[in-house]
Amino acid sequence: MLDVKAISFLKKDMKEYYKKLKIGGVLAGHDIQNGHCPEHDGVTRAFVEFVIEKNLKPYILAPDWWLIKGKSN
């Protein structure tokens, strides 16, 4: 079962750190292994929701993920 509170905290962290990035800056993390490690499903969900909300291009090489801040986001 996903911990909704944990997902909320993860998304909040992503939003706060993403705001601090300059154009071309990278926000990265790990544990994006949906289905392979159930305890990491919250990371995957938070990441996907954040990417959709911000209309970002995600980069994934499991278990790692990253985003590059562009001019329009």
N, C-alpha and C positions, 0 to 999 in steps of 0.2 A: 504494500500500500504506500502511495506517495505521501510524503509529509508536506502538506500545502504551506505550512508555516516556513519550512526550510526553503521551498521554492520561492516564496515571497522574499526571503532574505537574500537568496542568490540573485534574483532579478534586481533587487535594490542595489546590491553591490555592483552588478554589471552596469547599471545606469549611472551610478556615482563615479565609477572609474572611467567609463566611456566619456562622460562630460569633461573630464580632465585631459583627455587626449588632444594633441594637436593634429591637424590634418596629416595623414600618413602614419599616425601613431597606431600601435597594435595593442589590442586587448586579447589576451590569450588565457586558456585554462586547459584542464584535462578532466578525465573521468566521463567522457561522453561515449558511453558504451551501452546504450539502450538495449535491453534484452539480454545482455551478457552478464551484467552485474546489477541485479535489481536495486541494490542500495545506491546506485549511481543514476537511476532513472530520473530523479529530481533535477540533477544537473542538466541532463538532456532536455527535459521539459522547460526548465527556466531559460536555457540557451535558445531553444527554438522559439519560445514566446517572445523573447527579447529581440531576436532577429526579425521576426514578423512585425512586431510593433514599430521597430525603427526602420523597416524596409532595407535591411543590410544584406550584403553578400557574405555568407558564412564560408569559412574554410575549415575542412575537417580531415584529419589524418588520425583516425581513432588510435589511441584514446584522447588525442589532443584536438583542440579547436582554437580558432583565432578569427579576429575581425580587424579590418583595416579601416580607420576612419577616413571617410571621403569628404569632399567639399560640401555635399548636399545633406550630410547627416551628421 
